[in-house]
Amino acid sequence: MAWIVLIVSGVLETVWAAALARSEGFSRPLPAVVFGIALIASMAGLAWALRTLPIGTAYVVWVGIGAVGTALYGMVVLGEPATTVRLLCLAAIVGGVVGLKLAS
């Protein structure tokens, strides 16, 4: 169960990062509220998962999901460049996260 909560929390990290960008410096209320709710839920899920998972592995998984998710969001939704190098670097992050999970 802790792994599921951790994965959902990582996805929520992507949500709050995207909402933060959309809030335009907290000048747009709806994205700012989404940011706050997603941030609190993401942190709470991470904190709950850390009750049973090792911090090193859990934190890297959480950050990795958030980083890769946010980068993909930028590429797919915001039109950021999806170059071969960027995609290979994201694959390297995913590989590292999976490797840490398997090694724990």
OpenMM code with the backbone's topology and positions (N, CA, C; nanometers):
from openmm import Vec3, app, unit

residues = "MET ALA TRP ILE VAL LEU ILE VAL SER GLY VAL LEU GLU THR VAL TRP ALA ALA ALA LEU ALA ARG SER GLU GLY PHE SER ARG PRO LEU PRO ALA VAL VAL PHE GLY ILE ALA LEU ILE ALA SER MET ALA GLY LEU ALA TRP ALA LEU ARG THR LEU PRO ILE GLY THR ALA TYR VAL VAL TRP VAL GLY ILE GLY ALA VAL GLY THR ALA LEU TYR GLY MET VAL VAL LEU GLY GLU PRO ALA THR THR VAL ARG LEU LEU CYS LEU ALA ALA ILE VAL GLY GLY VAL VAL GLY LEU LYS LEU ALA SER".split()
positions = [
    Vec3(0.0812, -0.1193, 0.0000),
    Vec3(0.0000, 0.0000, 0.0000),
    Vec3(0.0865, 0.1270, 0.0000),
    Vec3(0.1989, 0.1233, 0.0712),
    Vec3(0.2863, 0.2399, 0.0781),
    Vec3(0.3385, 0.2777, -0.0604),
    Vec3(0.3661, 0.1768, -0.1434),
    Vec3(0.4166, 0.2062, -0.2777),
    Vec3(0.3106, 0.2745, -0.3629),
    Vec3(0.1869, 0.2324, -0.3491),
    Vec3(0.0780, 0.2952, -0.4251),
    Vec3(0.0622, 0.4410, -0.3830),
    Vec3(0.0621, 0.4649, -0.2519),
    Vec3(0.0514, 0.6019, -0.2008),
    Vec3(0.1694, 0.6851, -0.2500),
    Vec3(0.2882, 0.6279, -0.2498),
    Vec3(0.4070, 0.6992, -0.2960),
    Vec3(0.3950, 0.7361, -0.4437),
    Vec3(0.3482, 0.6448, -0.5252),
    Vec3(0.3332, 0.6715, -0.6693),
    Vec3(0.2292, 0.7813, -0.6927),
    Vec3(0.1160, 0.7725, -0.6232),
    Vec3(0.0136, 0.8764, -0.6361),
    Vec3(0.0708, 1.0113, -0.5910),
    Vec3(0.1496, 1.0107, -0.4846),
    Vec3(0.2115, 1.1337, -0.4355),
    Vec3(0.3086, 1.1910, -0.5380),
    Vec3(0.3806, 1.1049, -0.6079),
    Vec3(0.4701, 1.1502, -0.7142),
    Vec3(0.3937, 1.2128, -0.8290),
    Vec3(0.2808, 1.1543, -0.8650),
    Vec3(0.1968, 1.2114, -0.9702),
    Vec3(0.1431, 1.3479, -0.9249),
    Vec3(0.1056, 1.3565, -0.7968),
    Vec3(0.0582, 1.4847, -0.7438),
    Vec3(0.1683, 1.5905, -0.7457),
    Vec3(0.2930, 1.5476, -0.7387),
    Vec3(0.4031, 1.6434, -0.7518),
    Vec3(0.4004, 1.7058, -0.8912),
    Vec3(0.3721, 1.6256, -0.9916),
    Vec3(0.3581, 1.6783, -1.1272),
    Vec3(0.2417, 1.7767, -1.1340),
    Vec3(0.1310, 1.7427, -1.0686),
    Vec3(0.0132, 1.8303, -1.0688),
    Vec3(0.0462, 1.9655, -1.0061),
    Vec3(0.1124, 1.9619, -0.8890),
    Vec3(0.1392, 2.0915, -0.8246),
    Vec3(0.2419, 2.1736, -0.9019),
    Vec3(0.3376, 2.1079, -0.9648),
    Vec3(0.4355, 2.1828, -1.0443),
    Vec3(0.3687, 2.2493, -1.1646),
    Vec3(0.2809, 2.1751, -1.2316),
    Vec3(0.2098, 2.2310, -1.3468),
    Vec3(0.1167, 2.3441, -1.3024),
    Vec3(0.0477, 2.3248, -1.1908),
    Vec3(-0.0426, 2.4286, -1.1403),
    Vec3(0.0351, 2.5530, -1.0986),
    Vec3(0.1530, 2.5339, -1.0424),
    Vec3(0.2363, 2.6479, -1.0033),
    Vec3(0.2721, 2.7313, -1.1258),
    Vec3(0.3097, 2.6650, -1.2333),
    Vec3(0.3417, 2.7373, -1.3562),
    Vec3(0.2191, 2.8098, -1.4109),
    Vec3(0.1045, 2.7438, -1.4061),
    Vec3(-0.0201, 2.8025, -1.4574),
    Vec3(-0.0714, 2.9171, -1.3701),
    Vec3(-0.0299, 2.9205, -1.2435),
    Vec3(-0.0802, 3.0242, -1.1528),
    Vec3(-0.0217, 3.1616, -1.1839),
    Vec3(0.0831, 3.1649, -1.2647),
    Vec3(0.1494, 3.2900, -1.3043),
    Vec3(0.1818, 3.3753, -1.1812),
    Vec3(0.2623, 3.3174, -1.0932),
    Vec3(0.3036, 3.3891, -0.9727),
    Vec3(0.1904, 3.4058, -0.8728),
    Vec3(0.1034, 3.3082, -0.8655),
    Vec3(-0.0135, 3.3083, -0.7764),
    Vec3(-0.1128, 3.4196, -0.8093),
    Vec3(-0.1093, 3.4690, -0.9316),
    Vec3(-0.2032, 3.5743, -0.9708),
    Vec3(-0.3340, 3.5168, -1.0263),
    Vec3(-0.3376, 3.3874, -1.0542),
    Vec3(-0.4590, 3.3209, -1.1021),
    Vec3(-0.5079, 3.2283, -0.9909),
    Vec3(-0.6261, 3.2543, -0.9360),
    Vec3(-0.6722, 3.1826, -0.8163),
    Vec3(-0.6895, 3.0314, -0.8330),
    Vec3(-0.7537, 2.9854, -0.9401),
    Vec3(-0.7809, 2.8421, -0.9522),
    Vec3(-0.6526, 2.7593, -0.9577),
    Vec3(-0.5570, 2.7925, -1.0454),
    Vec3(-0.4325, 2.7154, -1.0435),
    Vec3(-0.3587, 2.7262, -0.9100),
    Vec3(-0.3685, 2.8410, -0.8435),
    Vec3(-0.3027, 2.8577, -0.7138),
    Vec3(-0.3646, 2.7654, -0.6090),
    Vec3(-0.4964, 2.7504, -0.6122),
    Vec3(-0.5642, 2.6600, -0.5192),
    Vec3(-0.5291, 2.5148, -0.5514),
    Vec3(-0.5293, 2.4795, -0.6798),
    Vec3(-0.4900, 2.3435, -0.7201),
    Vec3(-0.3479, 2.3152, -0.6740),
    Vec3(-0.2588, 2.4118, -0.6896),
    Vec3(-0.1219, 2.3972, -0.6429),
    Vec3(-0.1186, 2.3640, -0.4940),
    Vec3(-0.1880, 2.4431, -0.4133),
    Vec3(-0.1854, 2.4229, -0.2686),
    Vec3(-0.2399, 2.2879, -0.2264),
    Vec3(-0.3512, 2.2485, -0.2847),
    Vec3(-0.4120, 2.1200, -0.2496),
    Vec3(-0.3223, 2.0046, -0.2925),
    Vec3(-0.2717, 2.0103, -0.4154),
    Vec3(-0.1853, 1.9029, -0.4651),
    Vec3(-0.0548, 1.8959, -0.3863),
    Vec3(-0.0001, 2.0115, -0.3494),
    Vec3(0.1236, 2.0138, -0.2712),
    Vec3(0.1037, 1.9475, -0.1355),
    Vec3(-0.0005, 1.9856, -0.0662),
    Vec3(-0.0276, 1.9272, 0.0661),
    Vec3(-0.0526, 1.7772, 0.0550),
    Vec3(-0.1350, 1.7367, -0.0425),
    Vec3(-0.1642, 1.5944, -0.0599),
    Vec3(-0.0384, 1.5161, -0.0978),
    Vec3(0.0457, 1.5739, -0.1830),
    Vec3(0.1686, 1.5070, -0.2241),
    Vec3(0.2631, 1.4879, -0.1058),
    Vec3(0.2813, 1.5930, -0.0277),
    Vec3(0.3696, 1.5845, 0.0895),
    Vec3(0.3136, 1.4885, 0.1948),
    Vec3(0.1832, 1.4943, 0.2139),
    Vec3(0.1204, 1.4047, 0.3126),
    Vec3(0.1367, 1.2589, 0.2704),
    Vec3(0.1199, 1.2321, 0.1422),
    Vec3(0.1380, 1.0952, 0.0926),
    Vec3(0.2815, 1.0486, 0.1080),
    Vec3(0.3757, 1.1367, 0.0768),
    Vec3(0.5168, 1.1022, 0.0955),
    Vec3(0.5453, 1.0738, 0.2423),
    Vec3(0.4960, 1.1596, 0.3293),
    Vec3(0.5183, 1.1402, 0.4728),
    Vec3(0.4597, 1.0074, 0.5197),
    Vec3(0.3412, 0.9749, 0.4719),
    Vec3(0.2775, 0.8487, 0.5121),
    Vec3(0.3583, 0.7290, 0.4610),
    Vec3(0.4025, 0.7355, 0.3358),
    Vec3(0.4798, 0.6258, 0.2771),
    Vec3(0.6120, 0.6063, 0.3506),
    Vec3(0.6708, 0.7164, 0.3994),
    Vec3(0.7998, 0.7076, 0.4687),
    Vec3(0.7897, 0.6378, 0.6034),
    Vec3(0.6693, 0.6131, 0.6498),
    Vec3(0.6547, 0.5370, 0.7745),
    Vec3(0.7019, 0.3936, 0.7572),
    Vec3(0.6966, 0.3424, 0.6337),
    Vec3(0.7362, 0.2027, 0.6110),
    Vec3(0.8457, 0.1850, 0.5059),
    Vec3(0.8678, 0.2840, 0.4226),
    Vec3(0.9678, 0.2706, 0.3162),
    Vec3(1.0960, 0.3432, 0.3544),
    Vec3(1.2103, 0.2952, 0.3056),
    Vec3(1.3366, 0.3652, 0.3319),
    Vec3(1.3369, 0.5029, 0.2644),
    Vec3(1.3846, 0.6028, 0.3352),
    Vec3(1.3780, 0.7407, 0.2858),
    Vec3(1.4539, 0.7604, 0.1551),
    Vec3(1.5716, 0.7016, 0.1428),
    Vec3(1.6507, 0.7199, 0.0213),
    Vec3(1.5758, 0.6732, -0.1021),
    Vec3(1.5223, 0.5545, -0.0973),
    Vec3(1.4495, 0.4991, -0.2112),
    Vec3(1.3189, 0.5729, -0.2339),
    Vec3(1.2431, 0.5944, -0.1274),
    Vec3(1.1116, 0.6586, -0.1417),
    Vec3(1.1241, 0.7997, -0.1967),
    Vec3(1.2187, 0.8754, -0.1469),
    Vec3(1.2334, 1.0134, -0.1926),
    Vec3(1.2742, 1.0186, -0.3394),
    Vec3(1.3647, 0.9317, -0.3794),
    Vec3(1.4079, 0.9300, -0.5193),
    Vec3(1.2927, 0.8892, -0.6105),
    Vec3(1.2132, 0.7928, -0.5682),
    Vec3(1.0976, 0.7521, -0.6486),
    Vec3(1.0002, 0.8694, -0.6609),
    Vec3(0.9711, 0.9358, -0.5495),
    Vec3(0.8781, 1.0488, -0.5481),
    Vec3(0.9266, 1.1610, -0.6394),
    Vec3(1.0521, 1.2000, -0.6227),
    Vec3(1.1091, 1.3076, -0.7041),
    Vec3(1.1180, 1.2648, -0.8509),
    Vec3(1.1569, 1.1406, -0.8745),
    Vec3(1.1697, 1.0916, -1.0121),
    Vec3(1.0373, 1.0955, -1.0866),
    Vec3(0.9308, 1.0494, -1.0204),
    Vec3(0.7984, 1.0535, -1.0835),
    Vec3(0.7590, 1.1984, -1.1112),
    Vec3(0.7810, 1.2838, -1.0138),
    Vec3(0.7463, 1.4244, -1.0321),
    Vec3(0.8271, 1.4914, -1.1413),
    Vec3(0.9562, 1.4647, -1.1444),
    Vec3(1.0426, 1.5276, -1.2445),
    Vec3(1.0098, 1.4790, -1.3852),
    Vec3(0.9982, 1.3492, -1.4016),
    Vec3(0.9676, 1.2941, -1.5339),
    Vec3(0.8273, 1.3362, -1.5764),
    Vec3(0.7323, 1.3281, -1.4839),
    Vec3(0.5950, 1.3684, -1.5168),
    Vec3(0.5862, 1.5139, -1.5572),
    Vec3(0.6556, 1.6003, -1.4846),
    Vec3(0.6532, 1.7429, -1.5156),
    Vec3(0.7206, 1.7710, -1.6500),
    Vec3(0.8312, 1.7049, -1.6763),
    Vec3(0.8990, 1.7233, -1.8053),
    Vec3(0.8105, 1.6758, -1.9202),
    Vec3(0.7452, 1.5619, -1.9030),
    Vec3(0.6554, 1.5120, -2.0077),
    Vec3(0.5360, 1.6046, -2.0271),
    Vec3(0.4819, 1.6567, -1.9173),
    Vec3(0.3730, 1.7542, -1.9255),
    Vec3(0.4176, 1.8761, -2.0076),
    Vec3(0.5369, 1.9238, -1.9798),
    Vec3(0.5890, 2.0374, -2.0541),
    Vec3(0.6005, 2.0080, -2.2029),
    Vec3(0.6449, 1.8886, -2.2347),
    Vec3(0.6608, 1.8523, -2.3753),
    Vec3(0.5262, 1.8327, -2.4453),
    Vec3(0.4353, 1.7603, -2.3795),
    Vec3(0.3083, 1.7245, -2.4427),
    Vec3(0.2093, 1.8410, -2.4423),
    Vec3(0.1968, 1.9088, -2.3299),
    Vec3(0.0931, 2.0113, -2.3163),
    Vec3(0.1444, 2.1508, -2.3497),
    Vec3(0.2643, 2.1818, -2.3083),
    Vec3(0.3156, 2.3173, -2.3243),
    Vec3(0.4028, 2.3364, -2.4479),
    Vec3(0.4256, 2.2295, -2.5218),
    Vec3(0.5011, 2.2409, -2.6464),
    Vec3(0.6509, 2.2566, -2.6292),
    Vec3(0.7037, 2.2182, -2.5143),
    Vec3(0.8490, 2.2226, -2.4965),
    Vec3(0.9131, 2.1188, -2.5877),
    Vec3(1.0365, 2.1411, -2.6303),
    Vec3(1.0991, 2.0476, -2.7247),
    Vec3(1.1178, 1.9072, -2.6646),
    Vec3(1.0844, 1.8073, -2.7446),
    Vec3(1.1023, 1.6674, -2.7044),
    Vec3(1.2156, 1.6087, -2.7879),
    Vec3(1.3357, 1.6549, -2.7601),
    Vec3(1.4510, 1.6091, -2.8375),
    Vec3(1.4928, 1.4700, -2.7923),
    Vec3(1.5702, 1.4069, -2.8751),
    Vec3(1.6210, 1.2739, -2.8424),
    Vec3(1.7015, 1.2766, -2.7129),
    Vec3(1.7843, 1.3767, -2.6965),
    Vec3(1.8667, 1.3865, -2.5752),
    Vec3(1.7800, 1.4016, -2.4512),
    Vec3(1.6781, 1.4877, -2.4587),
    Vec3(1.5893, 1.5055, -2.3435),
    Vec3(1.5180, 1.3748, -2.3090),
    Vec3(1.4678, 1.3047, -2.4096),
    Vec3(1.3976, 1.1788, -2.3853),
    Vec3(1.4918, 1.0718, -2.3295),
    Vec3(1.6146, 1.0685, -2.3773),
    Vec3(1.7126, 0.9741, -2.3226),
    Vec3(1.7456, 1.0061, -2.1775),
    Vec3(1.7551, 1.1328, -2.1444),
    Vec3(1.7814, 1.1720, -2.0053),
    Vec3(1.6645, 1.1339, -1.9148),
    Vec3(1.5424, 1.1516, -1.9627),
    Vec3(1.4261, 1.1089, -1.8846),
    Vec3(1.4254, 0.9572, -1.8671),
    Vec3(1.4635, 0.8850, -1.9716),
    Vec3(1.4729, 0.7390, -1.9607),
    Vec3(1.5792, 0.6997, -1.8583),
    Vec3(1.6871, 0.7752, -1.8512),
    Vec3(1.7913, 0.7476, -1.7522),
    Vec3(1.7382, 0.7685, -1.6100),
    Vec3(1.6570, 0.8717, -1.5908),
    Vec3(1.5964, 0.8941, -1.4596),
    Vec3(1.5058, 0.7778, -1.4231),
    Vec3(1.4209, 0.7358, -1.5171),
    Vec3(1.3315, 0.6229, -1.4916),
    Vec3(1.4125, 0.4970, -1.4601),
    Vec3(1.5186, 0.4740, -1.5363),
    Vec3(1.6040, 0.3575, -1.5112),
    Vec3(1.6659, 0.3610, -1.3731),
    Vec3(1.7110, 0.4782, -1.3307),
    Vec3(1.7688, 0.4927, -1.1967),
    Vec3(1.6674, 0.4682, -1.0877),
    Vec3(1.5469, 0.5197, -1.1065),
    Vec3(1.4402, 0.5002, -1.0068),
    Vec3(1.4042, 0.3522, -0.9964),
    Vec3(1.3875, 0.2876, -1.1111),
    Vec3(1.3550, 0.1442, -1.1110),
    Vec3(1.4693, 0.0646, -1.0465),
    Vec3(1.5918, 0.1011, -1.0786),
    Vec3(1.7063, 0.0314, -1.0202),
    Vec3(1.7100, 0.0442, -0.8691),
    Vec3(1.6827, 0.1631, -0.8165),
    Vec3(1.6789, 0.1816, -0.6712),
    Vec3(1.5679, 0.1014, -0.6078),
    Vec3(1.4519, 0.0972, -0.6739),
    Vec3(1.3397, 0.0193, -0.6212),
    Vec3(1.3762, -0.1288, -0.6159),
    Vec3(1.4374, -0.1781, -0.7206),
    Vec3(1.4730, -0.3207, -0.7259),
    Vec3(1.5845, -0.3554, -0.6261),
    Vec3(1.6692, -0.2580, -0.5974),
    Vec3(1.7814, -0.2824, -0.5066),
    Vec3(1.7398, -0.2725, -0.3599),
    Vec3(1.6202, -0.2230, -0.3332),
    Vec3(1.5795, -0.2061, -0.1924),
    Vec3(1.5098, -0.3279, -0.1370),
] * unit.nanometer
topology = app.Topology()
chain = topology.addChain("A")
for resn in residues:
    res = topology.addResidue(resn, chain)
    for name in ("N", "CA", "C"):
        topology.addAtom(name, app.Element.getBySymbol(name[0]), res)
